[in-house]
Amino acid sequence: GGSYLGSRAVIEALAATDAPPVEFAGQNLSARYHSDLLARLAQKKVAVNVVSKSGTTTEPAVAFRLLRAFVEKQAGTDAAKNLIVATTDTKKGALRKVATETGYRTLPIGDDVGGRYSVLSAVGLLPIAYAGIDISAIRQGAIDCKTAIDAEPDPLKNPALFYAAARNLLYNAGFTTELLVGFEPRLHYFIEWWKQLFGESEGKDHQAIFPGSVEFTTDLHSMGQYIQEGRRFLFETFVQIGAEGEPVLPLPGGDDADELTYLQGKPLTEINRAAYEATALAHRDGGVPSQTIEIPVLDAYHLGALLYFFERACGISGYLLGVNPFNQPGVEAYKKNMFALLGKPGHEEKTAALRKQVARTPENSVIGFGG
């Protein structure tokens, strides 16, 4: 469900190529996705960590039914009890009831921890640890970041306050979309986590900055033109990683047919850095405000600090906007509609009304292909 992006962000960024594989389910309802997943797992020994505060959110509940049946068939019902761990509410909820009755081992989700803020709790740390990543270093990075933020009252020197205030000023100046920009593919799911964090925390009362993303240099060949010369409602936040710890991969020599002889011997990290600097300057000259957040090395400690930094800044930014950054009432609307359309008991009256609406959908509002 909504809790998976944090752990996936860390695993995709830091896991070694020979680390134990971690698969994800319950973030969508695609039959093909889950069928392919079960096929991949058929010849493997599988353990399951089901994460849900309530146990009734449709996506993770559906996935857990599928995977629970798979593990019980593969290992036997009794053995499966030792292969399933439930991360859930400490006292209440459907998953807590199932875990207690079945004898699954459990980890807690605090009442005051929402899914998008949960990566530094048991929700995120168990799968991250399974992937062979040092969770003590992640926690220490987060703790040290918190200590530094707490100790600095000056908003011009406090990075979380500065970032939140800068976003608020830009929003009030008409810059209503923020692009988080990475030049490192390993940050793909980190950027996806950031979009969920800010989108779900701030998108209320028909206001807030829209959190978008681009991944350069790839997206320079698709979105670069729009950012450079399109409408001026965008601002960029670059996330940069220092060269420390990165592979030293110098460009080899060759003939100059590709006109790259001048780069011979330069490490790819230096070329990528120049691409960032050139892009930031070009977009700034084109009227796109930007700021850069940089960590010296992409490791567990610094990623832990970066996770906490954005969580803390998100809370501050939400309060500056005048919304509660820790609830998400809007996501209930689609859930109630889905329960009704699927015929969940207790939703009968709404079921009939929604099915009438679906039946009245004009034919010309649906575009179909094929015969």
N, C-alpha and C positions, 0 to 999 in steps of 0.2 A: 504494500500500500504506500502511503505517503512517507513511510519511515525508511524506505530502502535506499534512497538516493545518497544519504550521507555515507553509509558504509560502502556503497559502490564507488563513490567518489574517491575514498581513501584507497580502496583495493585497486582500482584501475590506475591510480597515480603511483602507488608504491609497491605493489606485490611483485615479487621476483617471478621470472618466467617459469621456474620450477616449483612455485608455491602450490599448495593444495588448491584445486579448482573450487571456486564458489559460484554457484548458479543462482539466479534470481527469478522468483515467480511471485505472482500476486500484485504486480504493478499494472497489469492489463487483463483483458478478458478475451484475448485472441485464442481461438481454438487451435490455429496453426502453431502459435508460439508454444503453447503448453504441450501439444502433441509432439512437436520437435524436441522439446525439453525432455519429456518422458522417454523418447527414443534414444536420446543421448545418454540418459542415465541407465538404460537397460542393462548394460554390462559393467556397471560400476557399483561399488559399495556406497550407499547413500545414507547420510544423516540429515535431519531437517531441523531448522530453527524457525519456528513460526512466531511472527511478531505482530501482535494486535492488542491494543488496550481493551477493546470490547469483545473481540472475537466474532463480531457480526458484520464488519465492513465487507462488502461483497467480494472485492477483488482478492484480498488475502484469504478470506474464508473459503472461496471457491478453490483457490490454489492449494490450500491446506487439505481440503477433502481429497483432491486428486493425489497429492503427494503422500498423505497419510495412508491411503489405500495402496499406493505403489509400494511404500516401505513395508507395510504389513504383509503384503503378498510376497515381497522379495525376501524378508527376513523372518516372517512369522509374527503373529500378534504379540506374543510375550517379549520377544527380542526387540520389537519395534519400540517398546516403552523406553528402552535405553538409547534409542537412536533419534528421539524427538525431544527437543527442548523448546519450551514455550516461554517467550518473553511477553509478559502481560501484566495487567493490574494485580496488585498484591492481594486484593480481597474480593473483588466483584467482577462480573462479566461472564459471558458465555465461555470464553477460552479458559479463564481461571477455573470454572466449573469442570470443564472437560479435563484439564490438566490434573486437577485434584482427584477426580474420580478414576482417571486412567493411570495415574502415577507418573506422569511426565515430570522431569526436572524443570524447574522454572527460574526465571530471572525477572526482576521487577521493572515495571515502567512507573515512574512517579506520577502522581495525580497532576502535578504542575508542569509536566514535560510534554509538549506537543511533538508530533512526529518530526516536523522539520527542524526542531531544536534538539533532537535526540541522539545525534551521532556520537556525542561524547559521553553518553550513558551506556548502560548494558545493551540497549537496542542496537547501537552501532559497533560497540567494542567487541562483542562476541564474534561476529563474522570477520571483523578485521583481524582479531587475534588468530582465528583459524587460518587465515590467509598468510600467516607467518610474519605479520607486521608488529612492531614493538608498540603495544598500546600504552606502556608506561611512558615512553617518549612522547606520544601524542598527548597524553594527559598533562605531562610536565610542560609542554609547549603552551597548552591552553591555560594552565595555572599561571605561568610566567607572564603571559599576555594579559590576563586578568589583573595581576598584581601591578603591572606597568600602567594599565589604563586607570585603575583605582587610585594610583599615586599621583596622577597628573591632572590638576584642575584646569589648566589653561587649555581652552579648546583649540588654540592654534598649535599646540604641541601634543595634544592627546589625539592619537590617530582615529579612534572610534568616534569621538566627538566631532573632529574635523570632517571626516568622511560623511557622517550623518548631516552635519550642517551644510556642507557643500551640496549634497543632493537636494536638500530642502531649498536652498537658494536658487539652484538651477531650475527646480520644478516651478518655483514662483516666478521665474523669469521666462517661462514658456517652454523649457526643455523637459518634455514629458516622457521621454523614453531613454532609459540608460542601457547601453550595450556593455556587457562585461566581455572583455577582449583577452583572449589567450593566444600565445604563440607556441604553445606546447600541447600536442595531442593528448598527453596523459592527463591534462586538466579538463577533458571533455565533460566527464560526469561531475567534477567539482563545479563547473559552470552551470550544469543542469540543477545541481543542488542549490546553488545560489539563486537561480531563477525561482525555484519553489519557495525558498526562504523568504525572499522579498515579495513575491507575488501573493503568497497566501497570507503574509503578515500585514501588508499595507493595502491591498486591493479592496477597500471598503468605502461605503458612502459615495460611490461613483466618483472616486478621486484616486490619486496616487500615481507614482512613476511606474510605467510599464517596464518590467525587467526583461530585456532581450539579450542576445549574445551573438557574437561572431567569433570564428576561429581562424586566425590568420597564420600563415599567409594564404591558406586555402580560400577563405571567403573574400580575399582581396580581388579574386577573379570573378566574383559574383555580386557581392554587396559593396565592394569598394567604390564603385562608381556612384551608387546612391549616397553613401556616406559622404563622399567628397563633394557632390554637387546637387544632392536632393534637398528636400525640405529641411529647414533648420529647427528640428524639434528633438534631435538626438544629442546625447553626450556620451562620452566613452570613459570607462574605467579599465585601464590596462592592468593585467596581473602578470608580472614578470618574475622570472626565475634567474638567479645568478648562474654563472658558469661552473661554480664549484660543484664537484661531484658528477658533472655531465661528461659523457664520453668525449675523448679527444679524437675528432674525426676530420683530419685535414683533407682538403680537396686535392686529389692527385693531379699530376701533370698530364699533358696531352697536347695535340695540335690545337690551334686557336680557331678552328672552324666554328666553335660555339661561343667564341669571344670571351672566354673565361680564364685566359692565361693570367690575367691580373689578380685572380683570386687563388692561384696555385699556392698550396701550402697553408692557406687560411683555414682555421677550424670552423666547422659548420656552426658552432655556437656563436662565433663572431659574426658570421654572415646573417644568422637569424636575428642577432641583436641589432645589426644595422637595419634590417627590415623593419623591426619595431620602431627604431628611432626615426627612420624615414617616414613611416606611416603616421606616427604621432605628430610629427611636424607638418606633414601635408594636410592632415585633417584639421589641425589647429589653425593653420593658415586659411583653410576653407571655411572657418567659422564654426567648427565643432569643438566645444569645450571638452577637456579631458584631464584626467588625473591618473597617476600610476601608483600601484601598490606592489611592492617588490619584496621577495624573500630571497636570502642569499643562496639557499640550496633547497631542493625539493626532497625533504626527508620527513620522517614521522614527527620530529619535534616542531619543525617550522610549519608543517601542514596543520598540526594541532593548534598552533598559535593562530594560523590564518582562519581556521574554522571558528575559533572563539571570537576573533576580531569581527568577523562578519555577523555572527549571532548577536554580539553586544551592540554593534553599530545598527543592526536592524531594529532592535528594541528602541534605541534612542530615536532613530529616524521615524518610526511609527508614531511615537509620542509627539515629535515635532509636527507631524502631519495631523495629529489630533485623532488618531484611531488607536484601538487596542491591538498591539502587534502580536498578541498571544492567543487570539481566538480565530475561528474561521467559519462563521455562521453561514457564509454563502455556499459552502460545499454541500450543505444538507439538502439544497433544492433538487439537485440532480439525483441524489440518493433516494429521496422520497418518491420522485417520479419513477425511478427504476424499480423500486420495490413494488409500486402500484402496477406498473406495466407487466411485471413478472408474476403478479398475482400473490404477493406475500399476504398472509392473513392479517386482517386489521386495516387493510388499505382498499377494501372493496369499493367504497364510494368513490374514491379518487381514481381507482382503476377504470371504472366506467366512463368517467369524465375525460380522462386522458386518451382512452381509446377512441372516443368520439373525435377528439382534436386530431389525432393521428389520421383517422379516416377522412377528415375534411381537408387534409393537406393537398393543396392544388397540384395537379399533375405537372404543371410547368415549373414547379419549384424543385423538382427532383430531376436531375440529369442522369440518364442511363446510357450505357453503351452495349452493343452486341445484340444478337437476335435470340 
